[in-house]
């Protein structure tokens, strides 16, 4: 007889020996195996303590083992195999049309650490580069009085975002917009959230296969990873009243690119935000700071 925990431990060993990379919802082989195993068996992902000793039928054992082998052979993130990812305990549909949601912006929406920069007049939010729409959904949940525009250049991504907006019953508060950067958005906004493409060219060449399975459009952004952000800052600086209210703030994710960010924008005053990964990946910049420190066109 094989139990759930035995199946998970076996799967973790296979994932380890298979040399897969993590980072799309889990950080280690055991958690990845638990996710795939519990999902395939139909158990809630937080139920391991209750079901660990449950006996698994032989045909189900084969199904789980097959899924683990698919994860190894294809190098697809687990979320693409299950079509589900979680942020702050909220489930979201995903597939290969979008990157797997993992933004640290979700943390600051949930813990309220950006609330000091907002006010009771915060009403309009933009989620730029929305992908599967998860941050737009989380913003609407965190701030019941706001309406959200969720923008992306990719129509494929917006189709996925539509699934999530509909599933969470937020069609009245979230509007999906196709927009290349800010070109087609409808500001001004009180709060702009942006998890843009920011991976530099050198890093793109060395990404694990799991990351290469994601849309390159959502990852790569020129030699230093700052091309999208340069264009964004230029637009905000050139037309501030079109995109930002007087007290507006921008929350921007830059991943592991702080060095490149600070080199590109050496005198821009920003607030680095604490996350579960430290204080180097997420920043907040005010409208005032952007206008006091004009960003060069190149």
C-alpha positions in Angstrom: 0.0 0.0 0.0 1.1 3.5 -0.8 0.1 6.5 1.3 -0.2 10.1 0.3 2.9 11.1 2.2 4.9 8.2 0.7 3.8 9.3 -2.8 4.8 12.9 -2.1 8.2 11.9 -0.8 8.8 9.6 -3.8 7.8 12.4 -6.1 10.2 14.8 -4.4 13.0 12.4 -4.9 12.2 12.1 -8.6 12.0 15.9 -9.0 15.3 16.3 -7.2 17.1 13.7 -9.3 15.4 15.2 -12.4 17.0 18.5 -11.8 14.0 20.7 -12.2 14.0 24.4 -11.2 11.5 25.9 -8.8 10.2 29.4 -8.2 6.7 29.4 -9.7 4.8 28.9 -6.4 7.2 26.6 -4.6 10.9 26.7 -3.7 11.7 23.1 -3.1 11.1 19.6 -4.3 8.9 18.4 -1.4 6.4 21.4 -1.7 6.3 20.9 -5.5 5.6 17.2 -5.2 2.9 17.9 -2.5 1.2 20.5 -4.8 1.1 18.1 -7.8 0.2 15.1 -5.7 -2.6 16.7 -3.7 -4.0 18.4 -6.8 -4.1 15.1 -8.8 -5.7 13.2 -6.0 -8.3 16.0 -5.5 -7.3 17.0 -2.0 -7.1 20.7 -1.0 -3.6 21.9 -1.1 -3.6 22.8 2.6 -4.9 19.4 3.7 -1.6 17.4 3.9 -1.8 17.1 7.7 -5.2 15.5 7.4 -4.6 13.2 4.5 -0.9 12.2 4.8 -1.7 8.6 5.9 -4.5 8.0 3.5 -4.0 5.0 1.3 -3.8 5.8 -2.5 -5.4 3.4 -5.0 -2.9 1.8 -7.5 -4.4 3.6 -10.5 -4.1 7.0 -8.7 -0.5 6.2 -7.8 0.2 5.8 -11.5 -1.6 9.0 -12.3 0.5 11.0 -9.8 3.7 9.4 -11.0 2.8 10.2 -14.6 2.2 13.9 -13.7 5.5 14.1 -11.9 7.3 12.6 -14.9 5.5 15.1 -17.1 6.8 17.9 -14.9 10.3 16.6 -15.3 10.2 15.9 -19.0 8.5 19.1 -20.1 10.1 21.5 -17.6 6.8 23.3 -17.5 6.0 25.1 -14.3 3.6 23.1 -12.2 1.0 25.8 -12.5 0.8 25.1 -16.3 0.1 21.5 -15.6 -2.6 22.2 -12.9 -3.9 25.4 -14.6 -3.9 27.0 -11.1 -1.7 29.3 -9.1 -2.2 30.9 -5.7 -1.4 34.4 -4.5 -2.2 35.3 -0.9 -4.4 32.2 -0.6 -6.5 33.2 -3.6 -6.6 30.8 -6.5 -6.1 32.0 -10.1 -6.4 30.2 -13.5 -3.2 30.2 -15.5 -1.9 28.7 -18.7 1.0 29.2 -21.1 -0.5 32.5 -22.4 0.7 34.3 -19.2 3.6 34.1 -16.8 2.9 32.3 -13.6 1.8 35.0 -11.0 4.3 35.4 -8.2 4.5 39.1 -7.7 5.6 40.6 -4.4 3.0 43.3 -5.0 0.5 40.8 -3.8 2.1 40.9 -0.3 2.0 44.7 0.1 -1.7 44.7 -1.0 -2.5 42.1 1.6 -0.5 43.4 4.5 -1.4 47.1 4.0 2.2 48.3 4.0 1.5 50.8 1.2 -1.7 52.2 2.8 0.2 55.1 4.4 0.8 56.4 0.9 -2.9 56.2 0.0 -5.9 58.0 1.4 -9.7 57.8 1.7 -9.7 59.5 -1.7 -8.0 56.6 -3.4 -10.5 55.5 -6.0 -8.9 54.6 -9.3 -6.2 51.9 -9.6 -4.3 50.8 -12.7 -2.7 47.3 -12.8 -0.3 47.7 -15.7 1.1 44.5 -17.3 -1.7 42.7 -15.6 -1.0 39.2 -17.1 -3.6 36.8 -15.7 -5.2 39.7 -13.8 -4.3 38.4 -10.3 -3.0 41.8 -9.0 -6.1 43.6 -10.3 -8.3 41.1 -8.4 -6.2 41.3 -5.2 -6.3 45.1 -5.4 -10.1 45.1 -5.8 -10.4 42.7 -2.8 -8.0 44.8 -0.6 -9.7 48.1 -1.4 -13.5 47.6 -1.7 -14.1 51.2 -2.7 -11.8 51.3 -5.7 -12.3 50.5 -9.4 -9.5 48.9 -11.3 -8.2 49.1 -14.9 -6.2 46.0 -15.8 -4.0 46.6 -18.9 -1.8 44.4 -21.0 -0.4 44.5 -24.5 -1.2 40.8 -25.0 -4.7 39.9 -26.0 -3.9 36.3 -25.0 -3.1 37.5 -21.5 -6.3 39.5 -21.3 -8.3 36.4 -22.2 -6.8 34.7 -19.2 -7.4 37.7 -17.0 -11.1 37.7 -18.1 -11.4 34.2 -16.7 -10.1 35.3 -13.3 -12.1 38.5 -13.1 -15.2 36.6 -13.9 -14.5 33.7 -11.5 -14.0 36.2 -8.7 -17.1 38.1 -9.4 -15.4 41.4 -10.1 -16.6 42.3 -13.6 -18.3 45.4 -12.3 -15.1 46.8 -10.7 -12.3 45.6 -13.0 -12.1 46.7 -16.7 -9.6 45.0 -19.0 -7.8 47.1 -21.5 -5.4 46.2 -24.3 -2.6 48.8 -24.1 1.0 49.1 -25.1 2.3 50.6 -21.9 0.2 53.6 -21.0 -1.0 54.3 -24.6 -4.6 53.1 -24.2 -5.2 53.5 -20.5 -7.8 56.0 -19.1 -6.2 57.9 -16.2 -5.6 59.7 -14.1 -5.1 57.1 -11.4 -4.5 57.3 -7.7 -2.5 54.1 -7.5 -0.5 52.4 -10.3 0.7 48.8 -9.8 3.2 47.4 -12.3 5.0 44.1 -12.5 6.7 44.8 -15.9 9.1 42.9 -18.0 12.5 43.6 -16.3 14.9 40.7 -17.0 18.2 41.8 -18.5 19.6 40.2 -21.7 22.3 38.3 -19.9 19.9 36.8 -17.4 17.5 35.8 -20.2 20.1 33.6 -21.8 20.6 31.7 -18.6 17.1 31.3 -17.3 16.1 27.7 -16.3 13.8 26.0 -18.8 10.8 26.6 -16.5 11.1 30.3 -17.0 11.8 29.9 -20.7 8.4 28.2 -20.9 6.8 31.6 -20.0 6.0 34.3 -22.6 9.2 36.2 -23.4 7.2 39.3 -23.9 6.4 39.4 -20.2 10.0 38.9 -19.1 12.7 40.5 -21.3 13.3 44.2 -21.4 16.5 45.1 -23.2 20.1 44.9 -22.3 19.8 46.0 -18.7 16.1 45.1 -18.2 15.0 48.7 -17.8 13.6 49.4 -21.3 10.0 49.2 -20.3 10.5 51.1 -17.1 12.3 53.9 -19.0 9.4 54.3 -21.4 6.9 54.2 -18.5 8.7 56.9 -16.5 9.1 59.0 -19.6 5.3 58.8 -20.3 4.5 59.6 -16.7 6.9 62.5 -16.6 5.7 63.9 -19.9 2.0 63.7 -19.2 1.6 63.5 -15.5 -2.0 64.9 -15.3 -3.1 62.3 -17.9 -2.0 59.4 -15.9 -1.6 60.4 -12.2 -3.6 62.3 -9.7 -1.8 64.9 -7.6 -1.1 62.4 -4.8 -0.7 59.3 -7.0 1.9 56.6 -6.3 3.4 53.9 -8.4 4.3 50.5 -6.9 6.9 48.8 -9.2 8.4 45.4 -9.1 12.0 45.0 -10.5 12.9 41.5 -9.4 16.7 41.0 -9.0 17.5 44.1 -11.0 18.0 46.7 -8.3 21.6 47.4 -9.4 20.5 48.1 -13.0 17.5 50.2 -11.7 19.7 52.4 -9.6 22.3 52.7 -12.4 19.5 53.8 -14.8 17.8 56.2 -12.4 20.6 57.2 -10.0 18.9 60.3 -8.4 15.3 59.2 -8.3 13.9 59.1 -4.8 12.1 55.9 -4.1 10.9 53.9 -1.1 12.1 50.3 -1.1 9.3 48.0 0.3 9.9 45.1 2.6 8.8 41.7 1.2 9.3 38.1 2.1 12.3 38.3 -0.2 13.9 41.3 1.4 13.8 45.0 0.4 15.4 44.9 -3.0 12.7 43.8 -5.4 9.8 46.2 -4.8 9.7 50.0 -4.7 7.3 52.8 -4.5 7.7 56.2 -6.2 5.4 59.2 -5.9 4.3 61.5 -8.6 6.2 64.3 -6.9 9.4 62.3 -6.9 9.0 61.6 -10.6 8.5 65.2 -11.5 11.3 66.5 -9.3 13.7 64.1 -11.0 13.0 64.0 -14.7 14.1 60.8 -16.3 16.3 61.1 -19.4 14.8 60.0 -22.7 17.7 57.5 -23.1 
